[in-house]
Amino acid sequence: MACLTRNLQKQLQAYIKRHVATKWLSNPAPLRDDLIDKGICPSDVTYDQFEFLVETID
């Protein structure tokens, strides 16, 4: 995860836990695109990285 630092990963996970409905978690690709459009997630975070991030939300 070159561009996805631990701090950014934790911040994104916290945002997703607070603001995202559970139905989005089964297909994280549109969620990634939506968060990029909102300026919350950097565009250089790959789909694989984002999928891993969503899978590791506690």
Summary of the structure (lengths in Angstrom):
residues: 58
radius of gyration: 10.1
end to end distance: 18.9
largest distance: 27.9
contacts: 135
relative contact order: 0.22
helix: 66%
strand: 0%
